Amino acid sequence: MKNIKKFICLLIMTVLITPSIAIAEDTYSGYFNNEEITMFADTSVKISENEKSAVEDIISDLNNLKTESDIQKYNIPLGNIQELIDSLPKAIQYEHPELFYVNLRQFSYKSADGQTISEIIIKDPFTMEKDEIKEAQKLIDDECNEIVSSVPKDATELEKVLFVHDYITSHYEYDMSYQNRNLYTAVRDKKCVCQGYSYLFMYIMNKYFEIECTTVPSDACNHIWNKVKVDGKWYNLDLTSDDPTPNLSSLANHTYFLLSDEELKAVSASSVSNSNGGLYVEEQDIHRTWNVNTWYGEPVITAEDDTYKDSIIHNVSGPVSFIDEKIYCFNDKNELSALDLSTNTFTPVYKDTSKYYWCVYGDNKSAYSSHFNVTVAFSGKLYFNSPNKVFEFDTKTNTAKEIYEYTEIPDISKTYLFGLTVKDGNLCAEYTTNLMNGVESFITIIAAPKPTETPIVTETPTVTASPVPTETPTVTASPVPTETPNVTASPVPTETPNVTEVPKPVIAYESKITPKDDGTYTISVDKKLETTDTPILYVAEFDENNILIGLKAVPYTEPVSVSAHDDSQMLKAFVWNIGSQPISLVSQIVLTKPVASPTPTDIPTVTGTPTSTDTPTATDTPIATVAPVSTETPTATTPADRR
């Protein structure tokens, strides 16, 4: 770093001869391709394991709110910067939904040796303040802990996947405004599009259960879902498609639960053929094509196993409930049943529910073909609903006790309790008069038992267990600090003397920049460097306002031929001797171009603008000007609308 700092100083002194913006010789900049971020595009370029590890390091740093990442140890060539940069936003989109506060727009990178990337710097990536990020993360963690707490402690992988699937589909609502696309907004509003469903499910599976899970994006269908690994095999799972719309938050379908690739395509095709009035025409290809590559260029995971092809869970139209070590739900005959996933069987425990039906509003002679009674586990007990009543079910005697009846409108044809749910800690019935409106209101059946939690505060007496402080005598084992003499092994810093190899002499070189007929320029140095190291020749390009618009680095072994950008008005050449001292300016030339010849004549007046010396405040601009202006589409970073 000392060498770099000295070179920067020399470069600044040289550039000040003609007003321009100083920039370190080893710093480059550019923009993220926002189209890649938005479109979930295929990654056709396969990156190396080193590059993949570098991306994960950058993501880890962003997780810790760091914008600078040291990746020198991976020895990634400068020429690979584009594929590295293209992979980063895709990695975040596919596998790291916890970075909901990151918006990748502009970056720069450094090279310590002129050949490999030593550091990546992300410019202003955070869309929230640190305190806001912490609050958002706490909200997410609290919600995830609530979801995980509904899963039995000794649950199998299959049961964990089922319970989380049912919780999300029965508590979350599809966002018809298409605004909530990330993990945070999904949890905050309990409302989201397909990204929110798939990100939340993947986040819980990976972080809380260590069950492998990823996302499957489809550009053609503008949709994204999950693949999850259960008992060593991969399956498709689509929570968005299993959540009824318009919203009835207590309902949860299982049509798209643990399907193979072929089953998924077949289900989508049948949904189209069985639809009426073209309601599902827009979904005819929803699962018939998807991206073929992961963010790092490997083929996406295939799901070939069909273990659950004939699972009876596909016939369940409500969330399952776990009470007394059994799973309860309503079967396809609308009978309250115990579900055994290991044997794939229903055991009816209460058949009276089969007689329930939901009339079309205002018409007691017409009824819906579907039923809308569901089970809910609340405070250790099981509850279910009829069209106008709520029941508590005794799992030991298999008997039901009525605890609530909707009597505000006695006419059954005008009464609609479309399921039960837990909302804000309360057991609530969902009420509506029109299915197309979704839930119109929530009726509190049993309020949350909040007061009973206060006794926990009485545990404060444990604080009086001051005997614990008596352990402090062990702290008196201050002999441990005597290990600090080992810290005095400061001889390590004495390695810096190696850095004091700076004494190598700085040599000034004569050189020429010669224009050629083909529009290129030849740069030659008059003699070889007095070292075994190959020097690096840096060629800087400046526009008519003396703004740096290009910087190239090439090993110098013989005269170098370079081309200049159309906007270039001046070339400057610098030499850097690897492992030694920086070498000062060797040559510069004002470009003469037939077409733009009048403009260069104005340059002297531009260079004479000492007021431009204020341009150091614009030192950020060079970073931006290095990349094509047309790529500056930061506002497009929001993912495209998806189902």
C-alpha positions, 0 to 999 in steps of 0.5 A, spaced: 500 500 500 505 504 501 508 503 494 501 505 491 500 511 495 507 514 493 505 512 486 498 516 487 502 522 489 506 522 483 500 521 479 497 527 482 503 532 481 504 530 474 496 531 472 496 538 475 501 540 470 494 540 466 488 541 470 484 534 470 482 529 476 487 525 479 485 517 480 490 512 482 493 507 477 490 501 480 483 503 481 477 502 475 470 503 475 463 501 472 456 499 473 452 493 474 447 491 469 441 492 472 437 488 466 441 482 469 438 484 476 431 485 474 430 479 469 432 473 473 436 472 466 440 466 465 447 465 467 450 462 461 457 463 463 460 458 468 464 462 473 470 458 477 470 456 484 475 461 486 470 466 483 464 463 486 468 464 493 469 471 492 462 472 490 460 469 497 465 473 500 462 480 498 455 477 500 458 476 507 461 483 507 454 486 505 451 482 510 455 485 515 454 492 512 461 493 509 462 495 502 469 493 501 471 486 500 478 484 499 478 478 494 486 478 493 487 471 495 483 468 489 487 471 484 482 472 479 484 476 473 482 483 471 479 480 465 474 476 469 471 482 472 465 482 468 463 475 469 464 476 477 460 483 477 454 479 473 454 474 478 453 478 484 446 480 483 444 474 481 447 470 487 443 475 491 436 474 487 437 467 487 440 465 494 440 471 499 433 474 500 436 477 507 440 482 503 433 486 501 436 492 503 442 492 498 441 495 491 447 494 486 448 500 482 455 502 481 462 499 483 469 500 483 475 495 483 483 495 485 489 491 482 495 491 487 499 487 481 496 490 475 494 483 473 489 480 478 483 483 482 485 485 489 479 489 492 471 490 490 468 496 492 460 497 492 458 504 492 452 506 496 449 499 496 444 500 502 437 503 501 436 503 509 440 506 514 443 501 519 438 502 525 432 501 520 436 494 517 436 492 524 429 493 526 427 490 519 431 484 521 428 483 528 421 483 524 423 478 520 427 473 525 421 474 530 416 472 524 420 466 522 421 464 530 413 464 530 412 460 524 418 455 526 414 454 533 408 451 530 412 445 527 413 439 532 420 439 535 421 432 532 418 433 526 420 429 519 423 433 513 417 432 510 413 435 516 417 441 516 416 442 509 408 441 510 407 446 516 411 451 513 408 451 507 401 451 510 403 457 515 405 461 509 399 460 504 394 461 510 397 467 513 399 471 507 396 474 502 397 475 494 399 482 493 394 485 487 398 491 487 405 487 485 409 492 490 411 487 495 417 483 492 422 482 497 423 478 504 422 484 508 416 487 505 413 480 505 413 479 512 412 486 514 405 486 510 403 479 510 402 480 503 407 479 497 408 477 490 411 470 488 418 473 490 416 474 497 413 467 498 419 463 495 424 468 498 421 467 505 420 459 504 427 458 502 430 463 508 426 459 513 428 452 510 436 454 509 437 458 516 432 454 521 432 447 518 438 446 514 434 443 509 436 445 502 432 449 498 433 454 492 428 458 487 426 457 480 425 463 476 422 463 469 423 469 465 417 466 460 412 466 465 414 472 469 414 467 475 418 464 481 417 458 485 422 453 490 425 447 489 426 443 496 430 437 498 426 432 502 429 426 504 435 426 499 431 428 493 429 434 490 421 436 489 418 443 486 413 447 491 409 453 489 406 457 495 404 462 490 399 457 486 397 454 492 394 460 496 387 462 493 386 468 490 382 473 492 384 472 499 381 467 504 387 467 509 385 461 512 385 456 506 391 453 503 391 448 497 396 443 496 396 442 488 403 444 487 406 441 493 412 436 492 412 435 485 417 432 480 418 436 474 414 432 469 408 432 474 409 440 475 408 441 467 402 436 467 398 440 473 399 446 469 397 443 463 391 440 466 389 447 470 388 450 463 384 445 460 379 444 466 378 452 466 372 455 465 371 462 461 379 462 460 380 464 467 387 461 467 389 462 460 395 467 462 397 461 466 398 456 461 405 456 461 406 457 468 410 451 469 412 449 463 419 452 462 424 455 466 431 458 467 436 452 465 442 455 469 444 457 476 447 464 478 454 461 477 453 457 471 451 450 473 445 447 470 439 448 475 437 442 479 432 437 476 426 434 480 425 427 477 423 423 483 415 422 484 414 419 491 409 424 492 405 423 486 399 420 489 399 423 496 393 424 499 395 431 501 394 434 494 386 433 496 387 437 502 384 444 501 386 447 508 392 448 513 394 442 517 394 442 525 398 438 529 395 436 536 396 431 541 402 428 536 397 427 530 396 431 524 389 433 523 385 436 517 379 435 512 379 430 507 376 430 500 369 428 503 369 434 508 370 429 514 375 432 520 380 426 519 387 424 522 392 425 517 398 419 517 403 421 512 407 415 512 402 411 510 398 416 506 392 415 509 386 419 512 382 416 518 376 420 519 374 422 526 368 427 525 364 425 520 358 430 521 362 436 517 361 432 511 353 435 511 356 442 511 355 447 505 356 454 503 350 457 499 351 462 494 350 469 497 342 470 498 340 464 495 339 458 499 338 453 493 345 454 490 351 452 493 359 452 492 362 445 490 368 447 495 367 447 502 371 452 507 371 449 514 378 448 516 382 446 522 386 451 527 391 449 533 390 454 538 393 454 545 393 447 545 386 445 543 383 444 536 378 448 533 374 448 526 368 452 523 362 451 519 358 456 515 356 460 521 359 456 527 365 455 531 367 448 534 372 446 539 374 439 538 376 434 543 381 429 540 381 424 546 373 423 545 373 425 538 367 430 540 365 437 538 363 443 542 360 449 539 363 455 542 360 460 537 354 462 533 354 468 528 347 470 529 347 477 527 344 475 520 340 469 522 338 467 515 344 461 513 343 464 506 347 470 508 352 467 513 359 466 511 364 464 516 370 462 511 375 458 515 379 460 522 385 463 523 390 466 528 391 474 527 394 478 532 394 472 537 387 471 537 383 466 534 378 469 529 373 467 524 373 470 517 367 473 514 365 475 507 359 475 503 362 474 496 368 470 495 371 474 490 372 480 495 376 475 499 375 476 507 371 482 509 372 482 516 375 478 522 371 476 528 375 475 534 372 468 537 378 467 543 382 473 545 390 471 546 391 470 553 396 475 554 395 476 562 398 469 563 405 471 561 406 476 566 408 471 571 414 470 567 416 477 570 416 474 577 422 470 575 426 476 576 428 473 583 433 469 580 437 475 579 438 476 586 442 469 585 448 474 586 452 468 589 453 468 581 458 474 582 462 470 587 465 467 580 469 473 579 474 470 584 476 466 577 477 473 574 482 474 579 486 469 575 489 475 572 495 471 571 492 470 564 493 477 562 501 475 563 500 472 556 500 478 553 508 478 553 506 473 547 503 479 544 509 483 544 511 478 539 511 485 535 517 482 531 511 481 526 511 488 524 518 488 523 517 484 517 515 491 514 522 492 513 521 488 507 517 494 505 523 498 505 525 495 499 523 502 497 530 504 496 530 502 489 532 508 485 527 512 481 529 512 474 526 517 469 525 515 462 525 518 455 519 515 451 515 517 445 508 516 443 507 516 435 501 516 431 500 511 426 496 511 419 491 506 422 489 511 427 493 507 433 499 510 437 505 506 438 508 507 445 516 506 446 521 506 452 528 508 450 531 503 455 529 496 459 528 497 466 534 495 471 530 489 474 528 482 473 521 484 474 516 486 468 514 493 468 507 495 467 505 501 462 499 505 464 496 509 458 491 514 461 486 517 456 483 524 457 477 528 454 477 535 451 475 537 459 481 533 461 477 528 465 479 521 465 475 517 461 480 510 460 485 507 463 489 501 460 495 497 463 499 492 459 506 489 461 511 493 457 516 488 454 517 492 447 513 498 444 506 498 445 500 499 440 494 502 443 487 505 440 484 511 443 476 512 444 473 517 439 472 522 445 479 522 447 483 528 446 490 526 450 494 520 452 499 520 458 503 514 459 506 512 466 510 506 468 509 502 474 515 497 476 512 491 480 515 490 486 519 496 486 518 504 486 513 507 481 516 511 475 513 518 473 510 520 467 514 518 461 510 521 455 504 525 453 501 527 447 495 531 444 491 527 439 490 530 433 483 528 429 481 530 422 474 531 424 474 534 431 480 538 430 477 544 431 475 542 438 482 541 441 484 548 439 479 550 445 482 545 449 488 550 452 482 555 454 479 549 458 486 547 461 486 554 463 480 553 467 484 553 474 476 554 477 476 546 474 481 545 480 475 545 484 473 539 480 476 534 486 469 535 489 467 531 482 472 526 484 467 521 484 465 522 477 471 519 474 468 513 477 462 514 473 465 516 467 469 510 466 463 506 464 458 507 458 453 512 460 447 508 457 448 503 462 446 508 468 439 505 469 439 505 477 432 506 477 431 499 474 433 495 479 426 493 482 425 486 480 420 485 474 412 484 476 411 477 477 406 472 480 
